[in-house]
Amino acid sequence: MNRFKNIVVIGFIGLGTMLTACSDDDSTSLNKTDQSLALTILHTNDHHSYFEGQSFDLSLDYDTSDPDKEAVRVNLGGFPRIASAINQYRDSNTLVLNSGELNGTLYFSLFKGEVDFKVFNKIGLDAYQLGNHEFDEGDAHLADLLSQVDFPIIAGNVHPTPASPLYGSNIQPYVIKEIENQLVGIIGVLKVEKTRESSMVSEDVLFDDEIESVRTYINELQGKSVNKIIVLSHLGYDFDKVLAENVSDIDIIVGGDTHDILDSTGELTGMGLAVDGDYPTVIQSPNQEPVYIVHAWEYAKGLGRLDVEFDGNGKVTSIGGNLELLVADQFQVKDAAGQWVAADTDQKARIESAIDGLATIRQMDESQEILDLIAPYKAELEAYKLQSLGTVAEPMPFTRIPTDFAAGETPTGSYAAQVVANAFLTYLPKADVAIQNAGGVRAPLEDGDFTVADAYTILPFSNTVVTIDMKGAEIVRVLNEALDYAQGISSSTGAFPYSANLRYDVTLGAASGTGIHNVDVRDSDTGIWAPIDSQATYTVATNSFTAHGKDGYVTFGEVRDANPASFEESDVAYVIPLIEYFRYELPDNTLPGIDLNEYSLKSVTTVTP
């Protein structure tokens, strides 16, 4: 299928040519100054291969006489529901945009993006901006995926060289849409550092500076008589604001990467959600004109809906909208014993009445077409998920950056990353210590039954487990590199290091290279903790991603390059040690609560620079 007869200009990266469906004389006849344009933008971002609706608790004011009964459990989002909303809202003046990001669930672990792009083909996107995780399986796999899409893939600052399998693929810097004889340009831009450091993109793909790239393509579009410009960004909310402040002539930024909730109604805060800014967020450009920024949260939980009007000169004269949370028509509430039960007829009527009074939540049926598309994949996935590995005694959260706690107090942070590091250590008896980046763990370990599916959801990436022989001083250095990267301008909080057989004090906000200190190492044979010996050699287990120096773990890569014999690839898939940990290492296949004596963080303190 091809919905893009109204795309009149497409720029192809690496080919040096432009394909047009009209001559330059034709294009200058468009965008007449006496003609206005009303446009609706429907947008999603950071879906991370979540397709189905999710159980989610919201606070809804459906019974003011009993505040304890305001918590409502809903089935939230999912692409069958989002597709239905798009079908309802879409007309000839609608753009449907996605700001990117694959990987995160068993759907990706098993099917490697095939489901994602089949769903988006069916929905019919007007543009898709690559996210950094699109490169997680390498250049060749992404090139294969892109050969299957029926919609424009954009990323203006991504340039595959002839040595990359992505060279000559359909990655475009921008698309131009013709709507009511008006031209609307959509420019793509990707966060460079995070993509280089937090994916498996090869060195055969080059990147331009984000700001300069957008500025270049704005000038190019203006030369083609385009006076309405949208940037489809995978830069993150804060970087979007920097972009808006530094580049003139952007009208709207539709963003992603940082999973932000934006809302100007106050309703989402009232539902118990943490709102990060206004929808749209308004930033003044260098020429003192407003730039409007929108994001749509994460994991297919909602759909952004932005209505905008332009005058004939391409200036925004009216704009408004909000993130919509799309829910099923079935609800659960807590009974007198605090247990979740189906809402009765009266409760359901009052919940629906409360929803009807809100702009940011709407009941929506699921698209049967998308359900049917997903069905065979879901059946295969569900069969695989049936295998149980054991039991988790207590919840293991996966908060990336810990909050302050004193020595001896209950620690904060990612218990889940600690469990993964422990699993590495037991799987590779050669290892003295293990280090795991927080972002490599994508979900908590919930208490109760632990299945194969849970393991793959927690560790969805196609990494392997490796060992590196390093001096104690190099271990301290790489821990601090990871901490600094997690706190730096990259906003890659996933770099924060958790460890097995290592423990340390953490000072957040400390000078570079000093935040992790008082590092102890545990002898696996005796169980005795002692200060790390800076000159002694230790074998470190980690995942192949950080072992290549990614996510700020620079010293890993340097040690490996300087002494290849120090590096050993196990060829064991990332998730296998966790599965084996449950099956063979845990008494009664039960994961106990966190051992405070062995937890990698001894204390956490925040200082103000």
N, C-alpha and C positions, 0 to 999 in steps of 0.2 A: 504494500500500500504506500501511497505517497500523497501526503496532505499539503505539500509545500509548493503548489503552483503559484502562490502569491509571494514567495521569496524571490525578490527580483535581483538581488546581488548577493553572491557568496564569495568570501575570500578564503582561499585555500593556502594553509601553511605549507611552505617548502616547495610549492609549485611555481610561485612567482607570477601567477596569472589570475585574472578575475573572470568569472562566468557571469554573464548578464542576460536577462530576459527582455531588456529594453535598451535602446540606444541612449547615449548621453543626452541627446535632444529630448527623448521621451522623458527622462528622469527630471530634467529641469522644468518640465511642465507640471510636475507634482509640487506639493507643499505650497499651494497658493496662500498668500498672506491673509486672504479673507475667509479661509476655511478652518474651522475648529475641528477637534477630534476628541471623542469620548472613548476611553479605553479601559478595559478590565484586565488586570494581571492576576492570574491564579498561580500560586507558587508553593513549592515544597523544597526541603533541603535536608541533608544529613539523614537519609532514611536508613542507611547502614543495613540494607537487605532485610528490613522488617516489612512484612507484607500483610500480616493478619492483624485484626484488632487486638488490643491488649487490655487486660483488667487494670483499672486505674481508679483511685479514690479521689473524689472531688467533694468539696464542701458546698452544698446547695441549700439555700434558705427556703426549704419547702415546708418547715414546721417550726415557726418561731416560738411556739409554746414549749418546745422541747429541744433545746440546742444540741443535746447529745445525739439526736437523731438526724442531724443535718449532714452527716457523712453519707455519701452515696457512692456505691461501687458501680462503675459503668464499664462497658466494653467500648474502648476508645480507639478511633482512627482505623488505620489499615487501608491499603490501596483499593480493595473492593469498595469501601465506603468513600474514599477520596475520589475515585473514578465516577461514582454516582453523582457526587457534588459537582464535579467538573462538567459532566453531561448536562446537569440542570442549569448551570450558570453560563456555559459557553455559548457565544454567538459569534458573528463575523468580526466583532470588535474585541475579541478576547485573545490574550496571549497566555499560554500554559508553559511555565518555566520551572526548571529544576536546577538547583545549585550544586548537585553532585554529592557523592560519597557512597560507595558500595562497602560491603564487608561488615560483619558484626553478628550474624546469626548462622544457624546451621544451614539455612538456605544457600548462603554463600559458601560455607565449608564444603557442601556436597555438590553444588551446581555452578560455583565460580562465576556468578554474574549473569548466567543465561536467563534465569527467571527475571532478574531486574530489568533487563533490556527488552525481554518479551512483553512484560507488563507495560513498559513505557512506550513500546511500539503500539500496543493496543490503545493506550490512552491517547497517544498522538501529541507528543510534546512539540512545542515550537522552538525550543532550544534547551540543551543540557550542557551545563558547565562541568568539566571534569573536576573531581575532588582528588586529594592526594592518595586516598586508598584505592582509587581506580588502578593504580600502578602496583598494588601489592603482590600481584602474581607475575610481574615483569612486563617488559615491553611487548613481547610476542603474544602473550595471552590477551593483553588489552587490544592489540591490533586485531586479533581474531574476533573479540567481542564487538569492536567498532564496525567490523565488516557486516554485522548482522542488524544494524540499527536503521530505522526508517525516519530518523529525525536528526536535526543538526547537532553536532558535537562541537562545542566552542571552548577555546582556551587560547587567547591571543598571545600570551607570553610563553607558550610551549612550542619548541621547535625541534622536532626529531631530525637528526642528521641521517645521511644515507646509510650509516652503519646500524641504525636502529630499525627493527621490524615495523615501527610506527611511521617510518618515512613513507610519504605518499598516502597515508591513511586520511580519513575524512575529518581530521581535526581542523576547524576553521577559526579564524580570529574573531569573526562576527557574522551575523546574518542581518539582512535588511528585510523588513516586512512592509508590504504595501497594504494599507487599510484605508478605505474611503479616499483613495487618491493621495494619501499621506504616507510618508516614509518614516518608519520607526527602526532605528538601529539598536541591535543588542550585541554588546561587546563582552567577551569572556575573559576572565582573569583568574589565575590560580596562585596561591601562596607558595613562593619559590622555596624558601628555606625549609619549610615543613615538608614539602614534597620531596626535596632532595634527602632530607634526614629521616623522614618518617614513612618512607615507602621503599619499594624495590625498583624504582626507576633506574635505568642504566645511565652511565656517563655519556651515552650516545644521544641523549636528549638534552638540549640546551634550553635555558630559560632567560627571558628578559626581565629587567626590573619591573615590578608590578605597576608602579605609578607612571613610569615612562611609557610602558606598553599601552596603557589606557589612553594616555595623552596622544600618542601617535595615531591610534585608530580613531579617536575622536576627530582629529584633523583630517584623516582619510575619509571618514564618513561625511564630514561637512563639505568636503570637495565633491561629494556625490549628491549634494542637495538634501542631506539628511539633517533635520533640525530637532528631532526628538530622540534622545539617546538614553538607553537603559544599559547599565553595567550588570551583568550576571556574574556574581563574584563568589569565589571560594577563598576569601581572605580572612574571614572572621569579623565580628561586629566592630571591635576596636579599630582594626585596620581599615574597615569600610569608612569609618569616620575620618581617619587620616587621609584616605583617598579623596573623600569629598572635600576636605579642607584644602587640598593641594592641586586639584585638577578642575579647571573651569569647564562648563558646558555639559556636565552630567546632570540629567534630570532625576533619575531614579536609580538606586542601587538595590538589587534583589540579591541578598547575601546568604551565606552559609558558612560552615566549618565549626563555629563555636557553640552551636546548639542553644541559641538565645531565644528567650520568650519576650516578645515585644507586645505592648498593649497600652492603649490610651484611654480605655473605658473604665478602668479600675475593677472590672469584673473578674479578671483572672486572679488578681491578688485576693479578691473575696472568696474565690474557690480554693485558695490555699496554695497557689502557684507562686514561685519566686520570679517576679518580672524584672527584666534587665534594662528596659528602656521603653520609650514611646513607639507606637505603631501609627504612622511612620515616624522615625527619628529624623529631625530636621537639622541639617548642618549647613552653614554658610560657605559657599565656594569662594575661591580667590576673587571672582568678580562680583562677590556679595549677592549671589543669587542662591535660593534654597536648593539643597539636594535632599531627596527623601529616601531614607533607608528602611528596608523591611526585611525581616527574617521570619521563619515559620517553625521554630522549635526543632524537633528531632523525631526520628524513629517512626515517621508517618503518623504521628499523633494528631496532626492538624493540617489545615490548608489555609494558606494566606490568601486573602481576597482584597485587592487594592483597586479602587476606582479612581481614575484620574482623567481630567479634562485639560487639553492643550488648546491654546489659541493658534491662529494661523502662522505665527512666528515660532511655534514650538515651545512657548512658555507655559508652564503649568498654571492654570487658573483656578483649579479646584482639585482637591485630593482627599481621600479618606478610605477607611477600611479597617480590617482587623484580622487577627488570627481566629479561625473558626475551629473549635473542637467538635468533631463529628462523632456521635455516639449512637449505639443501638437503642431499641425501644424497650429493653429489659434492664431492670435496675435491682440492686441489692442494697439493703439497709441493715443496721445492727438491731438485733432483738434485745430483750431485757437482759439476757445473759451475755451480751456483747458479741454474739455470733452473727456472721453475715447470713442473711436469709433473703429470699426473693421478696421484693416490695409487694404488698397486697394491692388490691384494686384502688383503694382510696389513696394510699401512699404514692402509687404510680401516677395517679391523676394529678396530685399536688406537685410531684417532681416535674412532670411534663409542663404544668402551668408555670413553675419557676423557670424552666428552660425557655419557654415561650417568651418570657420577659427579658431575656438576655440576648445580646448581639453576638457573643463569642462562643456559644455552644448551640448545636443544632442536631436533632435526630435525623439520621440518614440511613436509608436502606443500602445494602451492599449490591454492587454490580454483579449480576450473575455471569456476565461475560468474563470478568476478571476472576471470579471464584472458579469458573470452569477451567480457565487457563492455569491457575495455580494448583488445581486439584490433583493431577498426577504427581506433581513434585511433592505436594504435601503428603500424599499416601506413602511415597518412598521414604520421606523424612520421618513420618510417624512410626513406620516399621522399624527404622533404625533407632529411634528414640526409646523404644520399649526396653532396651537393655539397661538394667539397673546395676550400678557400681557399688552402692553402699548407702550410708546415711551420714548426714551432717548434723552434729549435735547442737551447734549454736550458729546463728547467722554470721557469715564472714563478709563484712562490707568491703567495697572497693573504692573508697574515697582516695583520690590520687594524692593530693597534698594534705598532709596531716595538720591538725590544729594543735595549739599549745597544750602540753601536759608536762607535769614534773616527774622526775624519777620516782618510781614506786606507785604512781597513779595509773589508772586504766589508760592504756595508750590509744591514740587515734590513728587514722590512716587506713591503708589497704591491707586488711587481714588476708584478703583473697590473694594478693600478690605474694604475701609471705608464704601462703600454702603452696603456691606454684614454685617458689624458690626451694621450699622444703622437698617438693616432689623431684625437682631437678637433682638435688643433692643425693637423695636416696637411689635414684635411677642410675646415676653415674658414680659408682663407688670411688673412681679415681679422683673425683673433685674434693677439694678441701672446703670450698665455700661456693655459694651460688648467688647470683645477682639477677633480679628481674625488674624491668621497667614497669611502672604502674600502668601505663597505657597499653601494654601488651595483654592486660587482663581486662576483659570487656564486660564483665558482669559479676555480681556478688555470688557467693555460695550461700544459697538459702538453706535454712534448717529443714530437715526431713530427707526424703529419698533423693539420692543423687544419681543421675542417669548419664548415659553416653551423650545425650543431647545437651545436658547441662555442661559437661566438660567441653564440648565443641563450641557452645555459646560463650563460655568464659574465655576460651583460647581458640578463636576462629581463624587465626592467620596460618599461612602455609610456611611457617618457619621450621627450622630444625633445632636440635639441641647440640651445643658445641662446648668444648673446653679450651681454655687459654691458660698457659703458664705465665705467671706475672710476679713481679716483686711486690712486697707489701706496700711500698711507697706508690707504686703504680695503681694498686687497688684503691688506696685513699684518694689518689688524683682522679681516677675515673668516677668514683662516687661523687666527688665534688663537681666534676664536669657535668654529670647528670643533674645534680641539684641546681647548678647555675643555669643550665639549659631549661629546666622546668620553670624557673623563675624569670627567664629572660624575655626579650621582646618577641621571641617566637611564639610565646603563649602555649608551648608544648608541655603542658602539665604532666602528660603521660611519661615524661622522662624520669620523673622522681624515682629513686632507687630503693627497692626493698631487697632483703638478703636473707640467706640461711647460713648459719655459722659465722655471721658477722653481726655486730651490733654497734651502735654509735649514737652520740648526741647530735642533734640537728639545730642549727640556728638559722631560721628563715630571715632573709634580708641581710645576711652577713656579707662581707666583702668577698669578691670572687675567689674561689679556691679554699675558702675557710669555713664554710657553713657546716660541713660534716667533720666532726672531730671526736677525739677520745674513742678511736675505733678499736674494738676488741675482736679477737678471733677465738673460736671454740675448737678445741682439739676433738676430732670425731671419735678417737679411740678412748680418751679419758673423760671427755665431757667438760674439761676444765677451760674456763675463759681466761685469756691473758691479752695484754696489749699487742696489737699487730706488730710484727717485726718488719721494719721498712726494707731490710735487705734480704729477708727470707723469701723463698719462692713458694707460691701457692698455686694450686690448680683451681681455676674459676670456671664454674658451669654457668652458661647463660644461653640466650636464644641467638640464633644466627643473625637476626636483625641488628641487635645491639653489638654483636661481635664484629660486625663490619664497620663499626664506628658510627652507626646511625643514632638518631635521637640525642646527640650530644656526647655519646660515649666515645670520644675521640681516641683516648688512649688504648682502648681495645683494638681499634683499627691500626694504630701505630705499632703496637707490640706485634700484632699479626704480620704486618708488612716487614718489620725489621727482622723477625725471626719466624718464618713460616712453620718451622718445626714445633713452635710453641702452641700451634693451633691444631686442634683435632676435631674434625666433623664427624658426629656420631651417625648421621643419616637417619636419625630418629625424628619423626614428626613431633612438632611442638607439643601437641596434646597428649602424646603417648605416656610421658612420665606421670601426668596427673591421673590418667586412667589406671596405670599400673600401681600408683600410690594407693589408690582405693582398693584395688583388687588384692594386692599382695603385702603391703607394708602396714596397713592400719589394722589393729586388733578388731576382730568382728566387723571389718570393713566400715568402721565408724570413725569419722573425723571428729576429734574432741575440740573443745574450746581452745582458743589461742593460749600457748604457753608463754606467760609474761616474761619468764627468765630467758627465753630463746627468741623473743620478738626482736626484730632488727633495730627498732627505734627505742633508745633508752629514755630520751626526753626530747621535747620540741619546744623551742623558744623563738618568738618573733621579735626582731629588733627593727626600729624605725631608722632608716638611713639619715 
